[in-house]
Amino acid sequence: MEIKVYIANLAKYNDGELVGDWITLPTDSENLKSFIEEILGEDDEYAIHDYEAFFSIYEFDNPYKLNELLQQLESYDSRLIQSLFYNLSSLEDVLRVLESGEYSCYYDMESMQDVAYQLVDEGLYGTIPDSINGYIDYTKIARDLTLQGWTVVNGVATCIY
């Protein structure tokens, strides 16, 4: 999962001069350090003035910490990360949930009704005889799953325990 941030030299910005550039994260830690040092020159303050990511990044967020988190998340599917992030407030929380395994996940889900079909098919509600399968209200099951914390984001259904 890659994101982009625009890092600006804050001293120059406060003097009315725009000095900064975009960098794609995650990157090698030394590369990030060199990049920021090049933007700063002899100054020592920087800020993130823009970003391209599915989550909010603030002006004084630490790009080194952000880079470290993104490096740790690299081995996970970006759609899974986005789906989990929908119910969490930070990348740190997403990483914690991923590392703990305290979630369920299904891919290629268009809607909560697809999740309901999947869970019934897997036997979550016991063995359903074929003779009554047509009477199951998957819409209501989907609603209940939503109330239980299930979400579908970018085709990935997740529930955090």
Contacts in CASP RR format, 6 or more apart in sequence:
PFRMAT RR
TARGET T0000
AUTHOR 0000-0000-0000
METHOD contacts of the structure
MODEL  1
MEIKVYIANLAKYNDGELVGDWITLPTDSENLKSFIEEILGEDDEYAIHD
YEAFFSIYEFDNPYKLNELLQQLESYDSRLIQSLFYNLSSLEDVLRVLES
GEYSCYYDMESMQDVAYQLVDEGLYGTIPDSINGYIDYTKIARDLTLQGW
TVVNGVATCIY
1 70 0 8 1.000
1 73 0 8 1.000
1 74 0 8 1.000
1 76 0 8 1.000
1 78 0 8 1.000
1 81 0 8 1.000
2 24 0 8 1.000
2 25 0 8 1.000
2 26 0 8 1.000
2 70 0 8 1.000
3 24 0 8 1.000
3 25 0 8 1.000
3 51 0 8 1.000
3 52 0 8 1.000
3 53 0 8 1.000
3 57 0 8 1.000
3 70 0 8 1.000
4 22 0 8 1.000
4 23 0 8 1.000
4 24 0 8 1.000
4 25 0 8 1.000
4 51 0 8 1.000
4 52 0 8 1.000
4 53 0 8 1.000
5 22 0 8 1.000
5 23 0 8 1.000
5 25 0 8 1.000
5 48 0 8 1.000
5 50 0 8 1.000
5 51 0 8 1.000
5 52 0 8 1.000
5 53 0 8 1.000
5 57 0 8 1.000
5 63 0 8 1.000
5 66 0 8 1.000
6 20 0 8 1.000
6 21 0 8 1.000
6 22 0 8 1.000
6 48 0 8 1.000
6 49 0 8 1.000
6 50 0 8 1.000
6 51 0 8 1.000
7 20 0 8 1.000
7 21 0 8 1.000
7 23 0 8 1.000
7 35 0 8 1.000
7 36 0 8 1.000
7 39 0 8 1.000
7 46 0 8 1.000
7 47 0 8 1.000
7 48 0 8 1.000
7 49 0 8 1.000
7 63 0 8 1.000
8 18 0 8 1.000
8 19 0 8 1.000
8 20 0 8 1.000
8 39 0 8 1.000
8 46 0 8 1.000
8 47 0 8 1.000
8 48 0 8 1.000
8 49 0 8 1.000
9 19 0 8 1.000
9 20 0 8 1.000
9 39 0 8 1.000
9 40 0 8 1.000
9 41 0 8 1.000
9 43 0 8 1.000
9 45 0 8 1.000
9 46 0 8 1.000
10 43 0 8 1.000
10 45 0 8 1.000
10 46 0 8 1.000
10 47 0 8 1.000
11 43 0 8 1.000
11 44 0 8 1.000
11 45 0 8 1.000
12 18 0 8 1.000
12 19 0 8 1.000
12 43 0 8 1.000
13 19 0 8 1.000
13 47 0 8 1.000
13 49 0 8 1.000
19 39 0 8 1.000
20 39 0 8 1.000
20 49 0 8 1.000
21 35 0 8 1.000
21 39 0 8 1.000
22 50 0 8 1.000
23 32 0 8 1.000
23 35 0 8 1.000
23 63 0 8 1.000
25 32 0 8 1.000
25 63 0 8 1.000
25 66 0 8 1.000
25 67 0 8 1.000
25 70 0 8 1.000
26 67 0 8 1.000
26 70 0 8 1.000
26 71 0 8 1.000
26 74 0 8 1.000
27 35 0 8 1.000
27 67 0 8 1.000
29 64 0 8 1.000
29 67 0 8 1.000
29 68 0 8 1.000
32 63 0 8 1.000
32 64 0 8 1.000
32 67 0 8 1.000
33 64 0 8 1.000
36 46 0 8 1.000
36 63 0 8 1.000
39 46 0 8 1.000
40 46 0 8 1.000
46 63 0 8 1.000
47 59 0 8 1.000
47 60 0 8 1.000
48 57 0 8 1.000
48 58 0 8 1.000
48 59 0 8 1.000
48 60 0 8 1.000
48 61 0 8 1.000
48 63 0 8 1.000
49 59 0 8 1.000
51 57 0 8 1.000
54 82 0 8 1.000
54 85 0 8 1.000
55 85 0 8 1.000
55 91 0 8 1.000
57 66 0 8 1.000
66 91 0 8 1.000
69 91 0 8 1.000
69 92 0 8 1.000
69 95 0 8 1.000
70 91 0 8 1.000
72 95 0 8 1.000
73 81 0 8 1.000
73 91 0 8 1.000
73 94 0 8 1.000
73 95 0 8 1.000
73 98 0 8 1.000
76 98 0 8 1.000
77 156 0 8 1.000
79 107 0 8 1.000
79 153 0 8 1.000
79 154 0 8 1.000
79 155 0 8 1.000
79 156 0 8 1.000
80 98 0 8 1.000
80 105 0 8 1.000
80 156 0 8 1.000
80 158 0 8 1.000
81 94 0 8 1.000
81 98 0 8 1.000
82 153 0 8 1.000
82 154 0 8 1.000
82 156 0 8 1.000
83 105 0 8 1.000
83 151 0 8 1.000
83 152 0 8 1.000
83 153 0 8 1.000
83 154 0 8 1.000
83 155 0 8 1.000
83 156 0 8 1.000
83 157 0 8 1.000
83 158 0 8 1.000
84 94 0 8 1.000
84 97 0 8 1.000
84 98 0 8 1.000
84 103 0 8 1.000
84 158 0 8 1.000
84 160 0 8 1.000
85 91 0 8 1.000
85 94 0 8 1.000
86 151 0 8 1.000
86 153 0 8 1.000
86 158 0 8 1.000
87 149 0 8 1.000
87 151 0 8 1.000
87 158 0 8 1.000
87 160 0 8 1.000
88 94 0 8 1.000
88 97 0 8 1.000
88 160 0 8 1.000
97 103 0 8 1.000
97 160 0 8 1.000
102 160 0 8 1.000
102 161 0 8 1.000
103 158 0 8 1.000
103 159 0 8 1.000
103 160 0 8 1.000
103 161 0 8 1.000
104 158 0 8 1.000
104 159 0 8 1.000
104 161 0 8 1.000
105 156 0 8 1.000
105 157 0 8 1.000
105 158 0 8 1.000
106 115 0 8 1.000
106 118 0 8 1.000
106 156 0 8 1.000
106 157 0 8 1.000
106 158 0 8 1.000
107 155 0 8 1.000
107 156 0 8 1.000
107 157 0 8 1.000
108 155 0 8 1.000
109 115 0 8 1.000
109 118 0 8 1.000
109 152 0 8 1.000
109 155 0 8 1.000
109 156 0 8 1.000
109 157 0 8 1.000
110 152 0 8 1.000
110 155 0 8 1.000
111 142 0 8 1.000
111 152 0 8 1.000
112 142 0 8 1.000
112 143 0 8 1.000
112 145 0 8 1.000
112 146 0 8 1.000
112 150 0 8 1.000
112 152 0 8 1.000
112 157 0 8 1.000
113 138 0 8 1.000
113 139 0 8 1.000
113 141 0 8 1.000
113 142 0 8 1.000
114 152 0 8 1.000
114 157 0 8 1.000
115 142 0 8 1.000
115 145 0 8 1.000
115 150 0 8 1.000
115 152 0 8 1.000
115 157 0 8 1.000
116 138 0 8 1.000
116 139 0 8 1.000
116 141 0 8 1.000
116 142 0 8 1.000
116 145 0 8 1.000
117 138 0 8 1.000
118 157 0 8 1.000
119 125 0 8 1.000
119 141 0 8 1.000
119 145 0 8 1.000
120 128 0 8 1.000
120 136 0 8 1.000
120 138 0 8 1.000
120 141 0 8 1.000
128 136 0 8 1.000
145 159 0 8 1.000
148 159 0 8 1.000
149 159 0 8 1.000
149 160 0 8 1.000
150 157 0 8 1.000
150 158 0 8 1.000
150 159 0 8 1.000
151 157 0 8 1.000
151 158 0 8 1.000
151 159 0 8 1.000
END
